Amino acid sequence: MPKFSLRYSTPGGYSAKAVHPIALAKVMNIAKLMKSEFGDTDYSLSGIGGVESGGDAAEFILLGANTVQVGCELTVVISVY
């Protein structure tokens, strides 16, 4: 049986709590722009960046996002030997 290990040893980009305030500002600005351009018609805007809790997700929703994406917080390091 082959041995393999899935580990994240390579540094990633700008993420987690560091990017959260930047992402919130971008969502707020884009939501305002979309509302001014399209009025109350349906549009989709997803909040992405630094979501580590329900409160973080709620911030995106309150600033105009319709959905929130959660990614790295759910990442698990897997080792098989």
N, C-alpha and C positions, 0 to 999 in steps of 0.2 A: 504494500500500500504506500503511495507517495506521501511524503511529508511536505506540508506547506504551512505557511503562516501569513496571515493577512494583518499587517500592522501599518500604522500610519506614521512612518518615521521621517517622511519628507515634509518639511514645513509647508503649510498651506498659505492661502492668501489672507486677506483682511477679513475676519469673521467674528462670530459670537457677539459678545457684549460690546466690543469695540465698534462694530458696524451698525449696531441697533439704532443709535440716535441719528445717524446719517440716513439710514433706510426710512425711519419715521419722517424725517424732513422731506425726503423725496416723495413718499406716498402722499403726504399732505399737499405738496405743491402740484403733483400730478392730478390728485383728486379735485383740487380747485380748478385746474386748467380744464379737465374733462367736464366738470359741471358748467363752467362758463361756455365751453364750446358746444356741448350736447344737451344742456339743460337737464331735465329730469328723466331723460330717456335712459334705458338700461345700458349700462356699461359694466365692464369687469375690470377690477383692479385688485391685484394680489399683493399682500404685504409679505416681504421676504427679507430676512436678515436679523440674526440675533434673538430669535424666539426661543426662550428657555422656560417660559411659564405661561399660564393662562393670562396673567396680567400683561405680559409682553404682547400676546396675540390681541388682547382687548385694545391695547393702544393703537394698533394698526386699524382695527375696525372703527374705533372712534375718530380716527383721522381720515376715514374715507375708503378704506379697503373693503372689498366684498368678501374676500377669502384671505387666509393666511397659510403660508407654506412653512412646514417644519421639516428640517433635514438633519443637520449635523447633530442635533441634540439626541436624535434617535440612533446614531451610529454606534455600533458595538464592535469591539476588536475581537476577531475570531482567530483562534489557534487550533489547528488540527495536527496531531502527531500520531 
